[in-house]
Amino acid sequence: MWIKDIEKNIRERRVSGIIMQHEAEPLHNKPEDLARAKELLQEALGSEWVTDDPMILIGYSRDQSPFPANYPHLVVMPDSTEEVAQVYKIANECKVDVIPMGTGLTTMALHIPLYGGIIMDLRRMDRILEVDGDNMYMVIQPGVNYLAAQVEAQKVKCRVLNPSTAATAGVISNHAFCNINTLASKYGFGIDNIIDSTLVLPDGSIVKTGPASYGAVKAQVPGPGPDASSLFRYAFGTLGTVTEMTLRLYPEQEHIYQIFPAYDEDRLDRVIDVLYKVANENLTLELAHMQNSFFGIFIGSTNKEASAITKSMPRNNLFTIFSGVTEEEARLKAQVIERVILEEEPAFEFMPPEAMDDLVGELRSANLDRWQKYFNVTVRVMRVRGSFLIGALIGHLDNFLQVEKGMRVATSDQMGHTDDPLPPDDASTYLQPYHMGRSAYMEYDLYTNQGDKDEVMRAVMTYARVMMQAIVRDGLVLACGALALNKGMPLPIPEDLGTIDDLLPLVMPTLAPIADAFTQFKMAVDPNNIAARRWDYETGLCKKLSI
Amino acid sequence: MKKRITATRQVLEELQADYSICTKCKICQGVHVQFCADSRFWRNCPSGTRFRWEAYYASGKMELARGLHTKELAPNEVMRDILYACNLCSSCQEQCYEVKQLLPTRVFELMREKAVREGWGPMPEHKKLAESLEKNDNPWGLSKKKRGDWAKGLPLKNLNKDQAEVLFFAGCTYAADPALLKPVRAAALSLVEGGWDVGTLGAEELCCGAPMLLVGDRDFFETFAFENIERFNALGVKTIVAPCSHCAWVFKEEYADHLNSDIKVMQISEALWWLLRKDKSLNFTNEVKMKAVWHDPCKLGRRFDQYKKPRAVLEAIPGLEVLEFHRSMFNSLCCGGGGGVPYAFPDFALYTAKERLFEAEAVGAEAIVTSCPYCLQMFHKAVEDKKSDMKVYDLAELVMMALGKEV
């Protein structure tokens, strides 16, 4: 009795209740439907794996985005493709929304339940089902993270392409999203490295894509035959859930050699010219431009290590790693690139590898050899305190000089770390050629303080204006498949210009038909709109903008 | 009313920034990426691994703290169970602090103190420990008279009558558990073998208070701290050696400001290292042919960065092949015995100990060596439950074997 009395007392005195800011007049997720759904889900998955306890729900209420907390109504943990299908079938029957969650590391509110519903935590499905080193592929479930995948790939002398994220990030969700591979963009994005997938559509039917769909052996080339894999890219759970994926692996090179080209002037235009020259030679295993602070957070395993590296590095750096069957081959490639760089810009200097060895050798965790060969994961995502947004822009590097200036203004004076000598605005950009120079990638991070809503809004608005300018003036395209997330969402600018859908035909006319196609496809595969619902079919609007 | 030490206290709300800006990056759930060579062993949060829901990981418990702060949640039995199903092993903090400077383990410790203050903690099972502490000055029901029995026949001074330079503080668990008799006698004897002038408090020894601090009852802890500090300061000893890593933890972290400035506190593994490397008074003559893996107790390793000294002692033992767990040093997995978990959730504690035993088997060890009574107890239970051939030793036992001395 004692605890009940205390609970009652505390509630009466000061508890304002859990955050269930869902719809005023919900069409989905009605109390009676949720009760029925819970009952059916417990029958299907076992009562141990279904809960509506607020103490459990709160763990699913926030992520790394600036979106405020919002609770789901239920959380479930399926253990197989069949159980995922059961969840969708029950959700359809009861008209309850379903939001899948891979490993839960998301910067974009992908699993914050705007309207409540069921969070489907997929971390029980954490098996690596097959690793084939000869044919260089790996079959995994959605709970597998980059750390586990990479370690298993190494055992067969292969590697998984890593995005610039934490080792704890989910592989399937990143590959299906975009997965800008940190330093190996010559191999394409994550989405270019999916061989096949098993999906559960919102109606509960199970679909296989790629060679697996017609029983062919898994191969490094997609096909022959129709391949529906691309239809589900960037869908963020709005079209169902991927429960298995076959990924390409790449050989782990026997010999790795790295040189450290550096350019101390703060002139991005010169760096861009050199970057393209190097990319066009196609000799690097990995290639990117990093400012000293970004270099620090890539190599350092802790903030302290990142700061130490940052202080020791010149302003602009090219991250150039070479591989070879012999060490001589790797070194020879490096020599060619050294010459190419100096021909293009004689002011470049080369930091001796021994100096870098000395630098990281003094640190507890940073180990350049292991970092280069195996993981390529950084503390960049992990080190964020508060929340952040990623601005990912794709186009030609030459276009970025203007954008870079705007971004730097937008991201200056951000929420910093009180004891962190790395200011976020300075440690949040890198440039890399994509597909060896035909296009490029640039990224800025926007740090926000979730505890200060005005600050969040100011930061997001400033950032949005720069992004809009970049799109309208410089013809840049948003890297993320924002349609699934932003469709029907009111524009985050003071003037009432309507929704993203209204603006899209004006600023990106070529993308507008794709938005229509996405809309039609979503309505066809998810007639009840239960899969990660963000907009209503009837109105076409997102009811909530939870910033 | 018993007297207590008076020290500045921290309250949960002071760490609001920590639990409010945790961004769920999940770094707290695993080992450091650069040190993982087998994906089977990447997880390092015992409660999250066992119970799976996000709330059981540090990132989820940080949300519970935020929910308490914002009044989104009122404490109930479920919140209490989640909070006390944490081993407080600090693995999460070890990972998080290095990158974000957040202190999740400290948040959970203060949540427990809040729980006790407000009456919704600790677990009912922990109250039995408190009752025994009230009655017997130890949490395990050991009669006060028998407290010093473990030392019968050993050449140790009685500090209640005599003077000695070193106080050997056995601790409740070593004193009370017959299965730990050999380790504690080995620890005390090894100091004598090294030439130190060692005494004990015998039956007058009191609990250090650590069990109560772990479950969040700081008031009760501070009464033990007060009595112990008064006594330690009056003894005139230069060094306190504790075989128990939990005793050493509270002496170093909680007592330190109140102890005479010339009193040095050592955990037994530090003392053995000192005898071996500084005094050079331990002469290992016997071979100990065995493949042994060192388990870092959380309160020794992550709390005080004592990784190298126990390994140096082991490596000095002739014939001993010293192995490493996949999860070792600051990535070490808890034995399951931390945070008061074995008394409230014995099955979960055993689950974690068996996972560690599995890892020891996976690296090819014939024996697990450690230096903490809770770790020893948990590994004994795991070995018994799995009917494993794995041997379990305290570091001091191996030292005595290497010295060729019977305990």
Chai-1 contact restraints between the chains, C-beta under 6 A:
chainA,res_idxA,chainB,res_idxB,connection_type,confidence,min_distance_angstrom,max_distance_angstrom,comment,restraint_id
A,I3,B,W120,contact,1.0,0.0,6.0,A-B,restraint_1
A,I6,B,G119,contact,1.0,0.0,6.0,A-B,restraint_2
A,I6,B,W120,contact,1.0,0.0,6.0,A-B,restraint_3
A,E7,B,A74,contact,1.0,0.0,6.0,A-B,restraint_4
A,E7,B,N76,contact,1.0,0.0,6.0,A-B,restraint_5
A,I10,B,A74,contact,1.0,0.0,6.0,A-B,restraint_6
A,R11,B,A74,contact,1.0,0.0,6.0,A-B,restraint_7
A,R14,B,K71,contact,1.0,0.0,6.0,A-B,restraint_8
A,V15,B,K71,contact,1.0,0.0,6.0,A-B,restraint_9
A,V15,B,A74,contact,1.0,0.0,6.0,A-B,restraint_10
A,S16,B,K71,contact,1.0,0.0,6.0,A-B,restraint_11
A,I18,B,E72,contact,1.0,0.0,6.0,A-B,restraint_12
A,I19,B,E72,contact,1.0,0.0,6.0,A-B,restraint_13
A,D53,B,V78,contact,1.0,0.0,6.0,A-B,restraint_14
A,P54,B,L73,contact,1.0,0.0,6.0,A-B,restraint_15
A,M55,B,A55,contact,1.0,0.0,6.0,A-B,restraint_16
A,M55,B,V78,contact,1.0,0.0,6.0,A-B,restraint_17
A,M55,B,M79,contact,1.0,0.0,6.0,A-B,restraint_18
A,I56,B,W53,contact,1.0,0.0,6.0,A-B,restraint_19
A,I56,B,A55,contact,1.0,0.0,6.0,A-B,restraint_20
A,I58,B,E63,contact,1.0,0.0,6.0,A-B,restraint_21
A,I58,B,G67,contact,1.0,0.0,6.0,A-B,restraint_22
A,G59,B,E54,contact,1.0,0.0,6.0,A-B,restraint_23
A,G59,B,A55,contact,1.0,0.0,6.0,A-B,restraint_24
A,G59,B,G60,contact,1.0,0.0,6.0,A-B,restraint_25
A,G59,B,E63,contact,1.0,0.0,6.0,A-B,restraint_26
A,Y60,B,E54,contact,1.0,0.0,6.0,A-B,restraint_27
A,D63,B,K24,contact,1.0,0.0,6.0,A-B,restraint_28
A,Q64,B,T23,contact,1.0,0.0,6.0,A-B,restraint_29
A,L105,B,C25,contact,1.0,0.0,6.0,A-B,restraint_30
A,L105,B,K26,contact,1.0,0.0,6.0,A-B,restraint_31
A,L147,B,V33,contact,1.0,0.0,6.0,A-B,restraint_32
A,L147,B,C36,contact,1.0,0.0,6.0,A-B,restraint_33
A,L147,B,W42,contact,1.0,0.0,6.0,A-B,restraint_34
A,A148,B,S39,contact,1.0,0.0,6.0,A-B,restraint_35
A,A148,B,W42,contact,1.0,0.0,6.0,A-B,restraint_36
A,V151,B,C36,contact,1.0,0.0,6.0,A-B,restraint_37
A,V151,B,S39,contact,1.0,0.0,6.0,A-B,restraint_38
A,E152,B,S39,contact,1.0,0.0,6.0,A-B,restraint_39
A,A166,B,C25,contact,1.0,0.0,6.0,A-B,restraint_40
A,A167,B,V33,contact,1.0,0.0,6.0,A-B,restraint_41
A,T168,B,K26,contact,1.0,0.0,6.0,A-B,restraint_42
A,T168,B,I27,contact,1.0,0.0,6.0,A-B,restraint_43
A,T168,B,G30,contact,1.0,0.0,6.0,A-B,restraint_44
A,T302,B,E98,contact,1.0,0.0,6.0,A-B,restraint_45
A,T302,B,V99,contact,1.0,0.0,6.0,A-B,restraint_46
A,N303,B,V99,contact,1.0,0.0,6.0,A-B,restraint_47
A,S365,B,Q34,contact,1.0,0.0,6.0,A-B,restraint_48
A,N367,B,Q34,contact,1.0,0.0,6.0,A-B,restraint_49
A,R370,B,Q34,contact,1.0,0.0,6.0,A-B,restraint_50
A,F375,B,V33,contact,1.0,0.0,6.0,A-B,restraint_51
A,V377,B,V33,contact,1.0,0.0,6.0,A-B,restraint_52
A,V379,B,V99,contact,1.0,0.0,6.0,A-B,restraint_53
A,M382,B,C25,contact,1.0,0.0,6.0,A-B,restraint_54
A,M382,B,I27,contact,1.0,0.0,6.0,A-B,restraint_55
A,M382,B,V99,contact,1.0,0.0,6.0,A-B,restraint_56
A,R383,B,V99,contact,1.0,0.0,6.0,A-B,restraint_57
A,V384,B,T23,contact,1.0,0.0,6.0,A-B,restraint_58
A,R385,B,I21,contact,1.0,0.0,6.0,A-B,restraint_59
A,R385,B,K100,contact,1.0,0.0,6.0,A-B,restraint_60
A,G386,B,I21,contact,1.0,0.0,6.0,A-B,restraint_61
A,S387,B,T23,contact,1.0,0.0,6.0,A-B,restraint_62
A,D419,B,Q101,contact,1.0,0.0,6.0,A-B,restraint_63
A,G451,B,S20,contact,1.0,0.0,6.0,A-B,restraint_64
